[in-house]
Amino acid sequence: MSLDALKNRLPEYAKDIKLNLSTLAQDETLTPQQLWGTFLASALACRNADVIAAVEPVAAVHLSPEAQNAAKAAAAVMAMNNIYYRFVHLAQNPDYKTMPAKLRMNVIANPGVDKADFELWSLAVSAINGCGMCIDSHEKQILGHGVTKEQIQTAVRVASVLHAAAAVLDGESAMQNTLAQVA
């Protein structure tokens, strides 16, 4: 599947999502590695097979094997960290904030790509997963590496549009399944 095929799968009521996909795929705010790593990590975080199938081959054209692996690693480690740190943040008991996580996350220290790019991808995934503590932590790291607020915003725009595409496709699938069960 391609991004065009993905856009064609979206219904008319999701026209804004289609337009935003087109715009973001051509965005020049980020480097190609930052942009397509964000697309890939975000697609994986959205967990929709059609979104992943549309993004992965396009990302593979723009990313080295190392960058592809790092984007996938960002999605994987954030799937774990976002749950853990969201719990720490939301729990009423302050003791959890002082306890070590005791979770392996070595890839953050050595992602195999520029640290700023990996942090950007981690931020995008954290936005999808709704972990404010992780968003703040990654934003601080990214800004410290000289990434601009506009670049951060672009990464989160990518994450939000892919999440919307996944939500629309999942909703459409659920409605079709419901109609099939009623018939």
MIKOLDO-725179 format. One record per residue: residue in three letters; x, y, z of N, C-alpha, C, O in turn. Coordinates in steps of 0.001 Angstrom, whole numbers, plus 500000, padded with zeros to 6 digits. Example, Ala and Ser with C-alpha at 12.3 -4.5 7.8 and 13.67 -1.06 7.14 Angstrom:
REM residues 2
ALA513190494310507800512300495500507800513200496700507800514236496681508465SER512850497750507080513670498940507140512900500030507870513409501138508039
//
This chain:
REM residues 183
MET500845498822500000500000500000500000500892501243500000502023501204500484SER500383502326499463501101503600499422500311504649500192499184504397500619LEU500905505825500368500168506908501015498947507299500186497903507633500748ASP499062507262498858497904507569498012496807506535498213495628506883498280ALA497184505279498308496190504227498552495544504410499922494344504187500080LEU496330504811500901495779505074502229494770506221502162493676506121502717LYS495135507298501487494216508431501354492933508004500643491845508452501005ASN493055507144499637491884506669498904490978505793499772489779505695499512ARG491540505163500792490738504330501699489955505172502697488992504687503292LEU490349506410502885489655507272503838488363507800503212488365508227502057PRO487264507774503963485993508257503421485988509776503233486868510482503724GLU484995510248502524484897511675502197484873512553503446485436513648503440TYR484227512087504515484159512924505722485530513151506344485678514028507195ALA486530512385505940487900512539506444488785513270505434489999513070505400LYS488169514113504619488917514848503592490064515657504190491145515726503605ASP489834516271505357490898517051505985492100516174506332493243516619506232ILE491849514958506730492943514032507045493737513725505767494968513711505780LYS493026513482504679493687513237503391494584514419502998495743514244502623LEU494019515612503095494779516814502722496004516995503614497087517332503137ASN495822516772504899496950516908505820498026515854505563499214516149505690LEU497635514645505206498635513624504844499470514085503662500694513954503663SER498798514626502656499519515113501473500483516227501831501638516223501405THR500006517175502610500836518315503001502037517862503811503162518285503546LEU501808517013504787502905516589505665503933515726504948505120515784505267ALA503492514932503989504439514102503235505419514957502434506503514496502080GLN505035516208502147505889517131501399506566518167502294507265519048501795ASP506367518072503604506865519078504532508391519166504493509081518150504407GLU508899520384504556510344520593504536510855521204505832512007521630505905THR510003521251506861510426521759508165511455520824508791512393521266509455LEU511265519538508570512149518506509104513059517976508005512740518090506821THR514185517400508391515015516694507418514242515468506947513315515036507632PRO514594514898505802513904513673505373513972512552506431512996511831506637GLN515117512415507088515224511376508124514282511678509291513603510781509790GLN514241512936509726513339513290510829511887513061510432511110512496511202LEU511520513503509226510141513399508769509702511938508651508676511547509205TRP510477511145507932510034509777507666510243508855508866509549507847509000GLY511189509189509732511291508466510998510082508746511873509577507854512554THR509616510004511850508406510357512594507195509638512010506361509114512748PHE507103509614510692506003508883510053506024507413510482504990506867510867LEU507191506772510419507268505350510720506992505062512197506192504180512509ALA507627505779513096507405505554514524505938505817514876505341505069515651SER505364506869514312503965507199514599503014506158514035502041505788514693ALA503281505682512831502430504640512244502412503402513140501354502830513403LEU503576503001513598503635501834514487502879502096515784502193501210516292ALA502999503305516321502300503643517560500782503649517365500037503404518314CYS500326503923516161498885503936515876498298502530515799497090502355515961ARG499132501536515556498738500122515598497699499728514545496977498748514728ASN497620500466513470496670500131512416497451499547511243498355500190510709ALA497100498336510849497855497622509809497876498392508490498898498403507804ASP496771499032508125496729499767506861497632500995506897498306501298505912VAL497649501694508014498517502870508150499979502440508098500792503063507416ILE500304501380508817501682500875508806502074500430507402503172500735506937ALA501184499713506728501477499219505376501660500360504380502413500221503416ALA500986501482504599501128502629503703502409503397503974503050503885503043VAL502786503508505231503933504339505606505262503600505452506241504188504990GLU505309502360505819506586501628505892507367501632504575508561501930504598PRO506758501318503434507559501313502201508053502702501784509138502829501217VAL507262503741502063507695505106501732508837505509502656509825506093502213ALA508697505197503934509760505508504897511052504780504521512141505334504665ALA510934503555504046512120502762503683512920503415502556514134503232502473VAL512253504170501694512936504880500614513784506026501175514842506346500632HIS513320506634502253513956507834502803514880507564503985515641508441504391LEU514817506362504537515582506059505755516589504948505511516317503998504776SER517744505074506129518716503980506118518149502843506964517225503057507749PRO518693501643506812518245500548507686518416500886509166517594500495509995GLU519489501617509497519716502009510898518629502963511382518147502844512508ALA518250503902510532517204504853510912515847504167511010515054504485511897GLN515576503234510111514331502464510209514275501718511536513253501724512222ASN515370501084511884515430500336513137515248501264514335514558500913515292ALA515858502437514288515743503390515392514309503911515528513814504068516644ALA513642504178514410512253504636514467511361503556515064510470503842515863LYS511607502328514672510849501205515243511154501059516729510262500780517530ALA512404501246517085512797501147518496512154502254519321511769502030520469ALA512036503451518743511369504550519455509919504181519745509425504401520850ALA509243503621518753507850503205518961507763502106520015506849502104520839ALA508704501180519990508667500064520939508939500511522371508178500188523284VAL510017501247522561510377501633523932509379502637524500509135502646525707MET508801503481523649507796504417524144506478503715524463505734504178525328ALA506175502612523784504981501839524141505075501387525597504068501332526303MET506270501069526032506505500679527424506587501906528332505862501997529323ASN507453502832527999507703503984528871506471504866529051506220505361530149ASN505707505064527989504547505945528101503524505405529094502893506177529815ILE503361504102529134502445503522530125503026503681531515502330504121532430TYR504281503333531685504889503392533015504905504832533551504458505082534670TYR505412505758532765505555507126533260504216507864533350504070508784534155ARG503254507473532541501916508043532705501333507580534045500685508360534742PHE501562506316534406501138505815535716501815506610536840501153507063537775VAL503131506772536739503866507510537770503296508918537920503121509417539032HIS503014509539536800502505510910536806501084510995537388500764511933538119LEU500250510025537065498844510085537458498559509498538834497547509829539451ALA499436508637539315499197507984540602499185509018541733500020509921541769GLN498253508876542628498151509785543776499317509599544738499752510557545378ASN499819508389544843500889508078545784502213508642545255502676508212544198PRO502830509592545959504065510222545477505292509292545539506334509606544963ASP505170508171546223506308507261546347506793506750544984507987506513544803TYR505878506580544035506273506053542726507219506990541988508020506538541170LYS507140508278542262508005509263541595509467509133542031510369509579541321THR509698508529543186511065508389543697511633506994543475512807506752543753MET510815506082542979511262504707542776511900504563541392511393505125540421PRO513008503818541289513598503598539959512658502771539082511969501875539571ALA512637503071537811511738502370536887512082500886536759511186500053536623LYS513343500559536800513805499171536637513303498559535326512939497384535272LEU513293499370534286512938498923532945514129499165532031514736500235532065ARG514456498189531227515547498368530273515094499300529162514039499119528554MET515929500305528918515667501254527829516991501750527266517185502945527044ASN517904500795527038519245501118526563519246501832525215520153502614524932VAL518250501574524390518218502166523059518166503697523117518609504370522186ILE517628504242524204517563505699524316518968506296524371519213507366523814ALA519884505608525040521257506104525151522048505902523871522957506677523576ASN521713504869523109522464504550521896521498504097520802521410502905520510PRO520768505047520191519741504656519227520252504287517830519503503727517029GLY521505504590517534522040504283516208521815505377515178522210505233514021VAL521181506474515592520971507650514741521229508880515603521472508768516805ASP521174510033514989521331511281515726520344511294516895519161510992516734LYS520851511647518057520044511632519280518810512537519152517733512180519631ALA518954513683518523517817514592518354516704513941517544515527514111517862ASP517065513194516496516052512528515673515301511478516492514073511409516449PHE516047510667517235515416509635518061514488510265519098513385509767519326GLU514919511334519714514098512017520718512836512602520072511764512589520677LEU512966513112518849511818513651518128510791512558517864509591512765518047TRP511265511399517435510371510275517173509715509802518473508533509460518496SER510492509790519540509952509391520846508885510377521309507883509972521897LEU509088511654521053508100512669521404506808512446520635505724512506521215ALA506910512189519341505712511969518523504919510772519042503694510837519149VAL505605509694519360504936508503519894504329508811521260503223508363521561SER505036509562522077504513509939523394503255510791523271502355510690524105ALA503185511625522241501978512418522004500810511494521660499704511677522167ILE501050510517520813500001509553520460499538508803521702498341508608521908ASN500484508389522521500159507581523698499707508411524895499295507851525910GLY499777509729524792499236510608525818499999510635527127499389510677528196CYS501325510611527063502125510676528286502755512064528406503768512354527769GLY502151512905529219502647514267529397504036514324529984504838515176529602MET504333513427530910505656513401531532506736513104530476507805513715530481CYS506441512162529577507396511825528511507488512949527479508575513254526987ILE506363513559527155506375514679526212507302515775526727508151516273525987ASP507140516148527989507977517205528567509453516823528564510312517646528246SER509743515584528916511130515127528971511782515146527587512904515628527431HIS511074514621526583511635514574525222511734515967524612512693516264523900GLU510752516822524885510825518185524359512061518898524904512766519577524158LYS512322518747526183513502519382526787514783518888526116515674519680525811GLN514871517586525889516046517012525223516194517550523799517286517931523375ILE515090517574523081515118517999521679515530519470521561516374519824520738LEU514929520308522387515288521729522359516762521916522691517420522799522140GLY517281521086523592518698521145523946519620520756522798520800521105522797HIS519078520031521820519857519643520640519678520630519490520171520399518386GLY518972521730519750518829522757518719517655522578517785517530523323516814VAL516794521617518045515595521453517232514631522579517608514491522916518784THR513977523150516619513089524285516872511697523833517305511315522677517125LYS510964524760517870509581524477518255508728524178517017507801523372517087GLU509029524809515908508309524542514669508545523110514198507623522457513709GLN509771522622514340510069521243513966509348520257514900508826519235514456ILE509329520579516177508610519737517140507125519714516775506495518657516772GLN506580520877516470505167520946516099504892520089514861503878519394514803THR505781520136513882505592519329512676505554517846513014504706517115512502ALA506459517399513867506470515981514257505159515590514931504627514509514677VAL504644516455515779503384516149516463502205516232515492501218515512515648ARG502305517096514506501268517140513454501243515823512694500169515288512418VAL502406515297512354502469513989511685501793512938512559500947512178512086ALA502170512900513832501596511918514752500079512056514817499361511057514794SER499590513297514900498145513503515049497382513094513789496296512522513884VAL497934513378512623497245513031511378497253511522511156496245510959510730LEU498362510867511435498378509414511298497428508769512296496743507800511968HIS497385509301513511496459508774514504495018508944514029494197508041514188ALA494715510098513450493367510331512928493034509359511795491929508819511749ALA493973509134510890493741508176509796493468506784510357492561506091509895ALA494248506380511347494045505070511969492683504998512652491989503986512549ALA492300506062513345491004506081514036489850505984513037488880505263513272VAL489956506708511928488904506660510908488809505252510328487711504707510212LEU489936504663509966489914503319509385489392502286510380488625501396510011ASP489808502405511638489307501486512665487806501661512863487078500678513001GLY487345502902512878485915503172513026485106502631511860484053502024512053GLU485603502854510649484921502333509462484835500806509499483800500227509172SER485921500170509898485941498716510000484939498225511046484228497246510820ALA484887498900512173483947498521513228482504498682512748481656497837513036MET482225499766512017480863499961511500480494498878510493479363498393510488GLN481442498500509642481169497438508659480917496113509376480032495354508981ASN481682495832510418481473494602511172480119494600511865479450493568511928THR479716495747512382478423495858513050477299495645512041476338494929512321LEU477417496259510879476403496089509840476319494633509380475228494118509132ALA477465493979509267477488492579508840476816491685509883476152490710509531GLN476987492012511160476369491199512219474864491400512259474120490472512577VAL474404492621511934472968492915511949472280492240510776471139491795510898ALA472964492160509640472362491606508410472175490139508443471682489557507477
//
